[in-house]
Amino acid sequence: MKLSTKGRYAVMAIVDLASADAGRPVPLADIAGRQEISLSYLEQLFAKLRRAGLVKSVRGPGGGYRLARASAETRIADIILAVDEPVDVTRCGGKAKGCMTAGARCLTHDLWDELGRHIHLYLSSVSVEDVIARRVAGSACGAKRDDAVLEAAAE
């Protein structure tokens, strides 16, 4: 599964927005420059983010965007879903019928479907604030234990 630029850029932009918001709206041009994302692409993404209620726009001089709710309450999964980026790793691509020619599910369908559910659950558990505070690195189950096993094996 590969998340497209739509989802990745939307998350990058929201994290940037939350980091830069010092009580005033942040212009998209500033986010575009810092994150090296096309301004026109950001405008398209932020239109979807605004419709989903994740950001608010402020017009006029000194205008820009702000988060609609606190960064601790803004989930990464919400951002990705707002820009129409479903997390689906099955070959079927979310079709009602299976991925096989006769409409049946392939032998590994349930495996990939469950992986997609785990990804969604994980992204739902991570807030923008978690990303800003760098609480995401090493959060995978057993990551510290795996590091210790690797270090012991190297000795």
Stockholm file with secondary structure:
# STOCKHOLM 1.0

chainA/1-155         MKLSTKGRYAVMAIVDLASADAGRPVPLADIAGRQEISLSYLEQLFAKLRRAGLVKSVRGPGGGYRLARASAETRIADIILAVDEPVDVTRCGGKAKGCMTAGARCLTHDLWDELGRHIHLYLSSVSVEDVIARRVAGSACGAKRDDAVLEAAAE
#=GR chainA/1-155 SS CCCCHHHHHHHHHHHHHHHHCSSSCBCHHHHHHHHTCCHHHHHHHHHHHHHTTSEEEECSTTCEEEESSCGGGCBHHHHHHHTTCCCCCSTTTTCSSCSSTTSCCCTTHHHHHHHHHHHHHHHHHCBHHHHHTTCCTTCSTTHHHHHHHHHHHHC
#=GC SS_cons         CCCCHHHHHHHHHHHHHHHHCSSSCBCHHHHHHHHTCCHHHHHHHHHHHHHTTSEEEECSTTCEEEESSCGGGCBHHHHHHHTTCCCCCSTTTTCSSCSSTTSCCCTTHHHHHHHHHHHHHHHHHCBHHHHHTTCCTTCSTTHHHHHHHHHHHHC
//
